[in-house]
């Protein structure tokens, strides 16, 4: 038996959960924070048999593909940045995707 930890963006969390549920996989969803933009993430925990790991990873990949977004880098508000007429520059960042960990389960009980 394995447990899969999939960290996805909060924007993708519900779609991934729905896709996994449609294929009869049970998912525990946790709200987490981290990454470069300090944006909200969703950490999904999926307990499954060894033979189903690849199918689950494929579902996650298909549901939360990487994409790009243009944003502006906002300076920390301080007197120097205001007085120097700081211009906000557009910046392209990559969103989406997933970080996935698969670990062995030594013991599982459902009570």
N, CA, C and O atoms as a Tinker XYZ file with bonds, in Angstrom:
   444  protein
     1  N      0.845000   -1.175000    0.000000    73     2
     2  CA     0.000000    0.000000    0.000000    64     1     3
     3  C      0.887000    1.233000    0.000000    63     2     4     5
     4  O      1.982000    1.224000    0.562000    81     3
     5  N      0.398000    2.306000   -0.643000    73     3     6
     6  CA     1.139000    3.559000   -0.766000    64     5     7
     7  C      0.257000    4.724000   -0.320000    63     6     8     9
     8  O     -0.971000    4.637000   -0.319000    81     7
     9  N      0.923000    5.820000    0.061000    73     7    10
    10  CA     0.214000    7.078000    0.252000    64     9    11
    11  C      0.875000    8.089000   -0.676000    63    10    12    13
    12  O      2.100000    8.206000   -0.726000    81    11
    13  N      0.046000    8.806000   -1.402000    73    11    14
    14  CA     0.507000    9.821000   -2.343000    64    13    15
    15  C      0.200000   11.185000   -1.739000    63    14    16    17
    16  O     -0.936000   11.470000   -1.362000    81    15
    17  N      1.223000   12.018000   -1.655000    73    15    18
    18  CA     1.041000   13.415000   -1.256000    64    17    19
    19  C      1.198000   14.241000   -2.525000    63    18    20    21
    20  O      2.259000   14.222000   -3.149000    81    19
    21  N      0.162000   14.959000   -2.909000    73    19    22
    22  CA     0.224000   15.808000   -4.099000    64    21    23
    23  C     -0.037000   17.244000   -3.671000    63    22    24    25
    24  O     -1.102000   17.558000   -3.140000    81    23
    25  N      0.938000   18.111000   -3.905000    73    23    26
    26  CA     0.796000   19.522000   -3.561000    64    25    27
    27  C      0.480000   20.261000   -4.851000    63    26    28    29
    28  O      1.297000   20.308000   -5.770000    81    27
    29  N     -0.717000   20.839000   -4.910000    73    27    30
    30  CA    -1.182000   21.551000   -6.100000    64    29    31
    31  C     -1.610000   22.958000   -5.694000    63    30    32    33
    32  O     -1.798000   23.233000   -4.509000    81    31
    33  N     -1.762000   23.845000   -6.668000    73    31    34
    34  CA    -2.217000   25.195000   -6.337000    64    33    35
    35  C     -3.671000   25.132000   -5.871000    63    34    36    37
    36  O     -4.424000   24.234000   -6.250000    81    35
    37  N     -4.042000   26.092000   -5.052000    73    35    38
    38  CA    -5.426000   26.136000   -4.563000    64    37    39
    39  C     -6.413000   26.240000   -5.720000    63    38    40    41
    40  O     -7.534000   25.738000   -5.636000    81    39
    41  N     -5.991000   26.893000   -6.800000    73    39    42
    42  CA    -6.861000   27.010000   -7.979000    64    41    43
    43  C     -7.185000   25.646000   -8.579000    63    42    44    45
    44  O     -8.254000   25.461000   -9.163000    81    43
    45  N     -6.276000   24.697000   -8.440000    73    43    46
    46  CA    -6.454000   23.367000   -9.028000    64    45    47
    47  C     -7.001000   22.337000   -8.041000    63    46    48    49
    48  O     -7.440000   21.264000   -8.455000    81    47
    49  N     -6.984000   22.640000   -6.760000    73    47    50
    50  CA    -7.331000   21.666000   -5.730000    64    49    51
    51  C     -8.674000   20.987000   -5.915000    63    50    52    53
    52  O     -8.771000   19.762000   -5.843000    81    51
    53  N     -9.718000   21.782000   -6.155000    73    51    54
    54  CA   -11.052000   21.188000   -6.311000    64    53    55
    55  C    -11.169000   20.358000   -7.576000    63    54    56    57
    56  O    -11.802000   19.302000   -7.573000    81    55
    57  N    -10.555000   20.834000   -8.670000    73    55    58
    58  CA   -10.628000   20.073000   -9.926000    64    57    59
    59  C     -9.922000   18.727000   -9.805000    63    58    60    61
    60  O    -10.419000   17.720000  -10.308000    81    59
    61  N     -8.765000   18.703000   -9.140000    73    59    62
    62  CA    -8.032000   17.441000   -8.965000    64    61    63
    63  C     -8.834000   16.501000   -8.068000    63    62    64    65
    64  O     -8.965000   15.312000   -8.360000    81    63
    65  N     -9.368000   17.045000   -6.971000    73    63    66
    66  CA   -10.175000   16.227000   -6.060000    64    65    67
    67  C    -11.380000   15.634000   -6.775000    63    66    68    69
    68  O    -11.685000   14.453000   -6.609000    81    67
    69  N    -12.070000   16.458000   -7.576000    73    67    70
    70  CA   -13.234000   15.965000   -8.327000    64    69    71
    71  C    -12.837000   14.866000   -9.310000    63    70    72    73
    72  O    -13.535000   13.859000   -9.427000    81    71
    73  N    -11.725000   15.051000  -10.015000    73    71    74
    74  CA   -11.271000   14.040000  -10.984000    64    73    75
    75  C    -10.950000   12.723000  -10.286000    63    74    76    77
    76  O    -11.307000   11.652000  -10.776000    81    75
    77  N    -10.274000   12.806000   -9.140000    73    75    78
    78  CA    -9.942000   11.583000   -8.401000    64    77    79
    79  C    -11.204000   10.911000   -7.859000    63    78    80    81
    80  O    -11.320000    9.687000   -7.910000    81    79
    81  N    -12.149000   11.696000   -7.342000    73    79    82
    82  CA   -13.401000   11.136000   -6.831000    64    81    83
    83  C    -14.214000   10.472000   -7.942000    63    82    84    85
    84  O    -14.854000    9.445000   -7.713000    81    83
    85  N    -14.193000   11.049000   -9.137000    73    83    86
    86  CA   -14.912000   10.455000  -10.276000    64    85    87
    87  C    -14.366000    9.069000  -10.615000    63    86    88    89
    88  O    -15.088000    8.228000  -11.150000    81    87
    89  N    -13.106000    8.838000  -10.307000    73    87    90
    90  CA   -12.482000    7.530000  -10.550000    64    89    91
    91  C    -12.455000    6.674000   -9.279000    63    90    92    93
    92  O    -11.696000    5.710000   -9.182000    81    91
    93  N    -13.290000    7.041000   -8.314000    73    91    94
    94  CA   -13.492000    6.276000   -7.073000    64    93    95
    95  C    -12.289000    6.268000   -6.140000    63    94    96    97
    96  O    -12.123000    5.323000   -5.369000    81    95
    97  N    -11.437000    7.309000   -6.188000    73    95    98
    98  CA   -10.326000    7.423000   -5.253000    64    97    99
    99  C    -10.721000    8.372000   -4.125000    63    98   100   101
   100  O    -11.241000    9.460000   -4.373000    81    99
   101  N    -10.474000    7.959000   -2.901000    73    99   102
   102  CA   -10.741000    8.810000   -1.742000    64   101   103
   103  C     -9.556000    9.752000   -1.538000    63   102   104   105
   104  O     -8.400000    9.358000   -1.690000    81   103
   105  N     -9.860000   10.989000   -1.194000    73   103   106
   106  CA    -8.830000   12.020000   -1.060000    64   105   107
   107  C     -9.061000   12.794000    0.224000    63   106   108   109
   108  O    -10.198000   13.133000    0.551000    81   107
   109  N     -7.995000   13.074000    0.954000    73   107   110
   110  CA    -8.037000   13.999000    2.080000    64   109   111
   111  C     -7.347000   15.267000    1.632000    63   110   112   113
   112  O     -6.217000   15.228000    1.145000    81   111
   113  N     -8.027000   16.400000    1.796000    73   111   114
   114  CA    -7.533000   17.679000    1.290000    64   113   115
   115  C     -7.148000   18.591000    2.452000    63   114   116   117
   116  O     -7.931000   18.797000    3.380000    81   115
   117  N     -5.927000   19.137000    2.390000    73   115   118
   118  CA    -5.436000   20.061000    3.411000    64   117   119
   119  C     -5.067000   21.388000    2.757000    63   118   120   121
   120  O     -4.475000   21.402000    1.677000    81   119
   121  N     -5.410000   22.503000    3.399000    73   119   122
   122  CA    -5.000000   23.815000    2.911000    64   121   123
   123  C     -3.595000   24.092000    3.431000    63   122   124   125
   124  O     -3.344000   23.999000    4.633000    81   123
   125  N     -2.672000   24.437000    2.520000    73   123   126
   126  CA    -1.288000   24.711000    2.899000    64   125   127
   127  C     -0.815000   25.981000    2.193000    63   126   128   129
   128  O     -1.473000   26.475000    1.276000    81   127
   129  N      0.317000   26.495000    2.624000    73   127   130
   130  CA     0.887000   27.705000    2.029000    64   129   131
   131  C      2.360000   27.497000    1.789000    63   130   132   133
   132  O      3.034000   26.819000    2.564000    81   131
   133  N      2.861000   28.074000    0.724000    73   131   134
   134  CA     4.294000   27.991000    0.477000    64   133   135
   135  C      4.627000   28.352000   -0.943000    63   134   136   137
   136  O      3.761000   28.769000   -1.712000    81   135
   137  N      5.873000   28.194000   -1.288000    73   135   138
   138  CA     6.325000   28.475000   -2.637000    64   137   139
   139  C      6.773000   29.902000   -2.824000    63   138   140   141
   140  O      6.694000   30.726000   -1.913000    81   139
   141  N      7.239000   30.176000   -4.012000    73   139   142
   142  CA     7.820000   31.459000   -4.367000    64   141   143
   143  C      6.854000   32.621000   -4.145000    63   142   144   145
   144  O      7.251000   33.663000   -3.622000    81   143
   145  N      5.605000   32.455000   -4.533000    73   143   146
   146  CA     4.641000   33.553000   -4.430000    64   145   147
   147  C      3.890000   33.567000   -3.107000    63   146   148   149
   148  O      3.032000   34.424000   -2.897000    81   147
   149  N      4.197000   32.636000   -2.213000    73   147   150
   150  CA     3.509000   32.534000   -0.917000    64   149   151
   151  C      1.995000   32.440000   -1.112000    63   150   152   153
   152  O      1.219000   32.962000   -0.311000    81   151
   153  N      1.601000   31.779000   -2.170000    73   151   154
   154  CA     0.189000   31.602000   -2.471000    64   153   155
   155  C     -0.323000   30.339000   -1.793000    63   154   156   157
   156  O      0.455000   29.478000   -1.381000    81   155
   157  N     -1.621000   30.244000   -1.685000    73   155   158
   158  CA    -2.227000   29.069000   -1.088000    64   157   159
   159  C     -2.052000   27.841000   -1.956000    63   158   160   161
   160  O     -2.136000   27.909000   -3.182000    81   159
   161  N     -1.811000   26.734000   -1.311000    73   159   162
   162  CA    -1.718000   25.439000   -1.977000    64   161   163
   163  C     -2.743000   24.508000   -1.375000    63   162   164   165
   164  O     -3.320000   24.786000   -0.323000    81   163
   165  N     -2.957000   23.416000   -2.046000    73   163   166
   166  CA    -3.763000   22.334000   -1.506000    64   165   167
   167  C     -2.887000   21.094000   -1.497000    63   166   168   169
   168  O     -2.308000   20.729000   -2.520000    81   167
   169  N     -2.789000   20.447000   -0.341000    73   167   170
   170  CA    -2.055000   19.191000   -0.251000    64   169   171
   171  C     -3.074000   18.067000   -0.189000    63   170   172   173
   172  O     -3.917000   18.026000    0.707000    81   171
   173  N     -2.990000   17.165000   -1.141000    73   171   174
   174  CA    -3.912000   16.031000   -1.220000    64   173   175
   175  C     -3.195000   14.788000   -0.726000    63   174   176   177
   176  O     -2.046000   14.537000   -1.090000    81   175
   177  N     -3.873000   14.016000    0.100000    73   175   178
   178  CA    -3.346000   12.736000    0.574000    64   177   179
   179  C     -4.259000   11.640000    0.036000    63   178   180   181
   180  O     -5.463000   11.632000    0.293000    81   179
   181  N     -3.668000   10.720000   -0.711000    73   179   182
   182  CA    -4.430000    9.649000   -1.338000    64   181   183
   183  C     -3.800000    8.320000   -0.963000    63   182   184   185
   184  O     -2.664000    8.043000   -1.347000    81   183
   185  N     -4.517000    7.501000   -0.223000    73   183   186
   186  CA    -4.066000    6.157000    0.098000    64   185   187
   187  C     -4.528000    5.210000   -0.988000    63   186   188   189
   188  O     -5.693000    5.243000   -1.384000    81   187
   189  N     -3.617000    4.351000   -1.485000    73   187   190
   190  CA    -3.992000    3.483000   -2.597000    64   189   191
   191  C     -3.105000    2.235000   -2.644000    63   190   192   193
   192  O     -2.066000    2.159000   -1.988000    81   191
   193  N     -3.543000    1.285000   -3.422000    73   191   194
   194  CA    -2.741000    0.091000   -3.669000    64   193   195
   195  C     -1.624000    0.421000   -4.652000    63   194   196   197
   196  O     -1.754000    1.339000   -5.462000    81   195
   197  N     -0.537000   -0.320000   -4.580000    73   195   198
   198  CA     0.644000   -0.065000   -5.413000    64   197   199
   199  C      0.302000    0.016000   -6.904000    63   198   200   201
   200  O      0.846000    0.853000   -7.624000    81   199
   201  N     -0.592000   -0.849000   -7.359000    73   199   202
   202  CA    -0.918000   -0.934000   -8.784000    64   201   203
   203  C     -1.639000    0.308000   -9.306000    63   202   204   205
   204  O     -1.679000    0.517000  -10.518000    81   203
   205  N     -2.201000    1.125000   -8.441000    73   203   206
   206  CA    -2.995000    2.272000   -8.873000    64   205   207
   207  C     -2.215000    3.592000   -8.859000    63   206   208   209
   208  O     -2.747000    4.624000   -9.267000    81   207
   209  N     -0.981000    3.572000   -8.401000    73   207   210
   210  CA    -0.197000    4.809000   -8.245000    64   209   211
   211  C     -0.047000    5.547000   -9.572000    63   210   212   213
   212  O     -0.278000    6.755000   -9.629000    81   211
   213  N      0.332000    4.850000  -10.631000    73   211   214
   214  CA     0.566000    5.511000  -11.920000    64   213   215
   215  C     -0.709000    6.138000  -12.479000    63   214   216   217
   216  O     -0.665000    7.232000  -13.042000    81   215
   217  N     -1.841000    5.456000  -12.327000    73   215   218
   218  CA    -3.114000    6.013000  -12.810000    64   217   219
   219  C     -3.449000    7.300000  -12.062000    63   218   220   221
   220  O     -3.905000    8.270000  -12.667000    81   219
   221  N     -3.227000    7.311000  -10.758000    73   219   222
   222  CA    -3.519000    8.504000   -9.952000    64   221   223
   223  C     -2.603000    9.653000  -10.358000    63   222   224   225
   224  O     -3.065000   10.784000  -10.513000    81   223
   225  N     -1.322000    9.383000  -10.530000    73   223   226
   226  CA    -0.391000   10.431000  -10.941000    64   225   227
   227  C     -0.771000   10.984000  -12.314000    63   226   228   229
   228  O     -0.675000   12.190000  -12.539000    81   227
   229  N     -1.196000   10.130000  -13.220000    73   227   230
   230  CA    -1.637000   10.583000  -14.542000    64   229   231
   231  C     -2.867000   11.480000  -14.426000    63   230   232   233
   232  O     -2.948000   12.503000  -15.105000    81   231
   233  N     -3.818000   11.113000  -13.579000    73   231   234
   234  CA    -5.000000   11.960000  -13.369000    64   233   235
   235  C     -4.601000   13.339000  -12.838000    63   234   236   237
   236  O     -5.131000   14.359000  -13.279000    81   235
   237  N     -3.672000   13.360000  -11.899000    73   235   238
   238  CA    -3.215000   14.640000  -11.336000    64   237   239
   239  C     -2.543000   15.474000  -12.423000    63   238   240   241
   240  O     -2.834000   16.662000  -12.556000    81   239
   241  N     -1.648000   14.864000  -13.201000    73   239   242
   242  CA    -0.953000   15.581000  -14.283000    64   241   243
   243  C     -1.934000   16.149000  -15.296000    63   242   244   245
   244  O     -1.796000   17.292000  -15.730000    81   243
   245  N     -2.925000   15.347000  -15.673000    73   243   246
   246  CA    -3.894000   15.779000  -16.685000    64   245   247
   247  C     -4.791000   16.912000  -16.186000    63   246   248   249
   248  O     -5.298000   17.701000  -16.982000    81   247
   249  N     -4.983000   16.990000  -14.886000    73   247   250
   250  CA    -5.916000   17.962000  -14.324000    64   249   251
   251  C     -5.266000   19.285000  -13.967000    63   250   252   253
   252  O     -5.929000   20.321000  -14.022000    81   251
   253  N     -4.004000   19.286000  -13.606000    73   251   254
   254  CA    -3.387000   20.547000  -13.157000    64   253   255
   255  C     -2.085000   20.832000  -13.886000    63   254   256   257
   256  O     -1.022000   20.943000  -13.275000    81   255
   257  N     -2.187000   20.948000  -15.185000    73   255   258
   258  CA    -1.006000   21.232000  -15.987000    64   257   259
   259  C     -0.432000   22.610000  -15.694000    63   258   260   261
   260  O     -1.121000   23.487000  -15.173000    81   259
   261  N      0.837000   22.787000  -16.036000    73   259   262
   262  CA     1.497000   24.069000  -15.817000    64   261   263
   263  C      0.979000   25.101000  -16.815000    63   262   264   265
   264  O      0.625000   24.772000  -17.948000    81   263
   265  N      0.942000   26.351000  -16.372000    73   263   266
   266  CA     0.541000   27.457000  -17.218000    64   265   267
   267  C      1.278000   28.705000  -16.764000    63   266   268   269
   268  O      1.837000   28.734000  -15.668000    81   267
   269  N      1.284000   29.730000  -17.597000    73   267   270
   270  CA     1.985000   30.956000  -17.245000    64   269   271
   271  C      0.994000   32.084000  -16.997000    63   270   272   273
   272  O     -0.088000   32.128000  -17.583000    81   271
   273  N      1.392000   32.999000  -16.107000    73   271   274
   274  CA     0.565000   34.158000  -15.779000    64   273   275
   275  C      1.484000   35.374000  -15.727000    63   274   276   277
   276  O      2.604000   35.301000  -15.222000    81   275
   277  N      0.998000   36.481000  -16.252000    73   275   278
   278  CA     1.760000   37.723000  -16.172000    64   277   279
   279  C      1.255000   38.500000  -14.968000    63   278   280   281
   280  O      0.057000   38.744000  -14.826000    81   279
   281  N      2.179000   38.884000  -14.108000    73   279   282
   282  CA     1.857000   39.636000  -12.903000    64   281   283
   283  C      2.854000   40.783000  -12.788000    63   282   284   285
   284  O      3.802000   40.864000  -13.568000    81   283
   285  N      2.646000   41.653000  -11.834000    73   283   286
   286  CA     3.614000   42.727000  -11.620000    64   285   287
   287  C      4.311000   42.503000  -10.296000    63   286   288   289
   288  O      3.700000   42.053000   -9.326000    81   287
   289  N      5.587000   42.819000  -10.261000    73   287   290
   290  CA     6.310000   42.712000   -8.999000    64   289   291
   291  C      6.075000   44.010000   -8.227000    63   290   292   293
   292  O      6.468000   45.090000   -8.667000    81   291
   293  N      5.438000   43.883000   -7.090000    73   291   294
   294  CA     5.060000   45.039000   -6.296000    64   293   295
   295  C      6.127000   45.266000   -5.237000    63   294   296   297
   296  O      6.444000   44.354000   -4.474000    81   295
   297  N      6.691000   46.480000   -5.180000    73   295   298
   298  CA     7.721000   46.730000   -4.176000    64   297   299
   299  C      7.127000   46.845000   -2.784000    63   298   300   301
   300  O      5.952000   47.173000   -2.621000    81   299
   301  N      7.954000   46.570000   -1.784000    73   299   302
   302  CA     7.513000   46.784000   -0.404000    64   301   303
   303  C      7.316000   48.276000   -0.219000    63   302   304   305
   304  O      8.177000   49.065000   -0.609000    81   303
   305  N      6.185000   48.681000    0.375000    73   303   306
   306  CA     5.937000   50.117000    0.500000    64   305   307
   307  C      6.933000   50.761000    1.469000    63   306   308   309
   308  O      6.998000   50.413000    2.648000    81   307
   309  N      7.695000   51.700000    0.938000    73   307   310
   310  CA     8.581000   52.490000    1.779000    64   309   311
   311  C      8.778000   53.840000    1.103000    63   310   312   313
   312  O      8.462000   54.001000   -0.076000    81   311
   313  N      9.282000   54.772000    1.821000    73   311   314
   314  CA     9.416000   56.132000    1.319000    64   313   315
   315  C     10.343000   56.204000    0.113000    63   314   316   317
   316  O     10.085000   56.973000   -0.813000    81   315
   317  N     11.411000   55.422000    0.103000    73   315   318
   318  CA    12.381000   55.460000   -0.992000    64   317   319
   319  C     11.755000   55.030000   -2.309000    63   318   320   321
   320  O     12.006000   55.648000   -3.343000    81   319
   321  N     10.939000   53.973000   -2.285000    73   319   322
   322  CA    10.337000   53.490000   -3.531000    64   321   323
   323  C      9.289000   54.455000   -4.058000    63   322   324   325
   324  O      9.123000   54.588000   -5.270000    81   323
   325  N      8.583000   55.126000   -3.164000    73   323   326
   326  CA     7.578000   56.096000   -3.578000    64   325   327
   327  C      8.254000   57.337000   -4.149000    63   326   328   329
   328  O      7.849000   57.834000   -5.200000    81   327
   329  N      9.275000   57.839000   -3.469000    73   327   330
   330  CA     9.930000   59.066000   -3.896000    64   329   331
   331  C     10.743000   58.879000   -5.171000    63   330   332   333
   332  O     10.946000   59.840000   -5.913000    81   331
   333  N     11.216000   57.653000   -5.443000    73   331   334
   334  CA    12.018000   57.425000   -6.642000    64   333   335
   335  C     11.151000   57.125000   -7.855000    63   334   336   337
   336  O     11.677000   56.897000   -8.944000    81   335
   337  N      9.843000   57.119000   -7.690000    73   335   338
   338  CA     8.948000   56.852000   -8.812000    64   337   339
   339  C      9.095000   55.445000   -9.342000    63   338   340   341
   340  O      9.101000   55.246000  -10.557000    81   339
   341  N      9.212000   54.464000   -8.468000    73   339   342
   342  CA     9.430000   53.054000   -8.826000    64   341   343
   343  C      8.347000   52.592000   -9.790000    63   342   344   345
   344  O      7.158000   52.780000   -9.529000    81   343
   345  N      8.751000   51.989000  -10.902000    73   343   346
   346  CA     7.796000   51.453000  -11.863000    64   345   347
   347  C      7.600000   49.969000  -11.607000    63   346   348   349
   348  O      8.561000   49.236000  -11.374000    81   347
   349  N      6.368000   49.540000  -11.652000    73   347   350
   350  CA     6.101000   48.114000  -11.516000    64   349   351
   351  C      6.281000   47.476000  -12.890000    63   350   352   353
   352  O      5.689000   47.919000  -13.875000    81   351
   353  N      7.094000   46.446000  -12.943000    73   351   354
   354  CA     7.394000   45.776000  -14.196000    64   353   355
   355  C      6.615000   44.473000  -14.292000    63   354   356   357
   356  O      6.517000   43.730000  -13.316000    81   355
   357  N      6.054000   44.191000  -15.482000    73   355   358
   358  CA     5.375000   42.900000  -15.632000    64   357   359
   359  C      6.379000   41.758000  -15.543000    63   358   360   361
   360  O      7.532000   41.885000  -15.955000    81   359
   361  N      5.920000   40.656000  -15.002000    73   359   362
   362  CA     6.778000   39.507000  -14.769000    64   361   363
   363  C      5.966000   38.253000  -15.072000    63   362   364   365
   364  O      4.822000   38.138000  -14.632000    81   363
   365  N      6.538000   37.319000  -15.815000    73   363   366
   366  CA     5.847000   36.079000  -16.132000    64   365   367
   367  C      6.232000   35.026000  -15.096000    63   366   368   369
   368  O      7.413000   34.777000  -14.855000    81   367
   369  N      5.218000   34.412000  -14.487000    73   367   370
   370  CA     5.461000   33.354000  -13.514000    64   369   371
   371  C      4.743000   32.091000  -13.966000    63   370   372   373
   372  O      3.717000   32.152000  -14.643000    81   371
   373  N      5.291000   30.957000  -13.586000    73   371   374
   374  CA     4.686000   29.678000  -13.933000    64   373   375
   375  C      3.793000   29.219000  -12.797000    63   374   376   377
   376  O      4.211000   29.184000  -11.639000    81   375
   377  N      2.568000   28.868000  -13.131000    73   375   378
   378  CA     1.601000   28.386000  -12.150000    64   377   379
   379  C      1.199000   26.965000  -12.494000    63   378   380   381
   380  O      1.508000   26.457000  -13.572000    81   379
   381  N      0.515000   26.342000  -11.573000    73   379   382
   382  CA    -0.002000   25.006000  -11.820000    64   381   383
   383  C      1.051000   23.940000  -11.607000    63   382   384   385
   384  O      2.086000   24.167000  -10.981000    81   383
   385  N      0.761000   22.786000  -12.139000    73   383   386
   386  CA     1.654000   21.658000  -11.919000    64   385   387
   387  C      1.412000   21.062000  -10.540000    63   386   388   389
   388  O      0.464000   21.434000   -9.848000    81   387
   389  N      2.254000   20.160000  -10.158000    73   387   390
   390  CA     2.107000   19.500000   -8.864000    64   389   391
   391  C      3.465000   19.001000   -8.396000    63   390   392   393
   392  O      4.347000   18.694000   -9.197000    81   391
   393  N      3.608000   18.930000   -7.091000    73   391   394
   394  CA     4.745000   18.252000   -6.480000    64   393   395
   395  C      4.178000   17.002000   -5.830000    63   394   396   397
   396  O      3.280000   17.083000   -4.991000    81   395
   397  N      4.698000   15.851000   -6.215000    73   395   398
   398  CA     4.107000   14.582000   -5.781000    64   397   399
   399  C      5.153000   13.730000   -5.061000    63   398   400   401
   400  O      6.273000   13.550000   -5.539000    81   399
   401  N      4.755000   13.216000   -3.904000    73   399   402
   402  CA     5.574000   12.279000   -3.139000    64   401   403
   403  C      4.783000   10.981000   -3.002000    63   402   404   405
   404  O      3.582000   11.010000   -2.736000    81   403
   405  N      5.444000    9.862000   -3.181000    73   403   406
   406  CA     4.813000    8.552000   -2.989000    64   405   407
   407  C      5.632000    7.808000   -1.943000    63   406   408   409
   408  O      6.839000    7.626000   -2.105000    81   407
   409  N      4.966000    7.374000   -0.861000    73   407   410
   410  CA     5.670000    6.663000    0.202000    64   409   411
   411  C      4.946000    5.363000    0.538000    63   410   412   413
   412  O      3.751000    5.208000    0.287000    81   411
   413  N      5.698000    4.449000    1.105000    73   411   414
   414  CA     5.114000    3.184000    1.548000    64   413   415
   415  C      4.308000    3.401000    2.826000    63   414   416   417
   416  O      4.639000    4.257000    3.647000    81   415
   417  N      3.253000    2.617000    2.977000    73   415   418
   418  CA     2.443000    2.633000    4.196000    64   417   419
   419  C      2.733000    1.349000    4.957000    63   418   420   421
   420  O      2.529000    0.247000    4.448000    81   419
   421  N      3.207000    1.508000    6.169000    73   419   422
   422  CA     3.523000    0.335000    6.974000    64   421   423
   423  C      2.250000   -0.310000    7.522000    63   422   424   425
   424  O      2.151000   -1.534000    7.608000    81   423
   425  N      1.279000    0.527000    7.890000    73   423   426
   426  CA     0.049000    0.001000    8.471000    64   425   427
   427  C     -1.094000    0.923000    8.129000    63   426   428   429
   428  O     -0.943000    2.144000    8.159000    81   427
   429  N     -2.254000    0.342000    7.798000    73   427   430
   430  CA    -3.454000    1.123000    7.484000    64   429   431
   431  C     -4.638000    0.491000    8.184000    63   430   432   433
   432  O     -4.846000   -0.719000    8.104000    81   431
   433  N     -5.411000    1.315000    8.869000    73   431   434
   434  CA    -6.658000    0.864000    9.500000    64   433   435
   435  C     -7.729000    1.897000    9.228000    63   434   436   437
   436  O     -7.483000    3.098000    9.335000    81   435
   437  N     -8.903000    1.439000    8.881000    73   435   438
   438  CA   -10.050000    2.325000    8.716000    64   437   439
   439  C    -11.064000    1.893000    9.753000    63   438   440   441
   440  O    -11.617000    0.795000    9.682000    81   439
   441  N    -11.303000    2.765000   10.717000    73   439   442
   442  CA   -12.160000    2.399000   11.848000    64   441   443
   443  C    -13.517000    3.059000   11.715000    63   442   444
   444  O    -14.381000    2.873000   12.572000    81   443
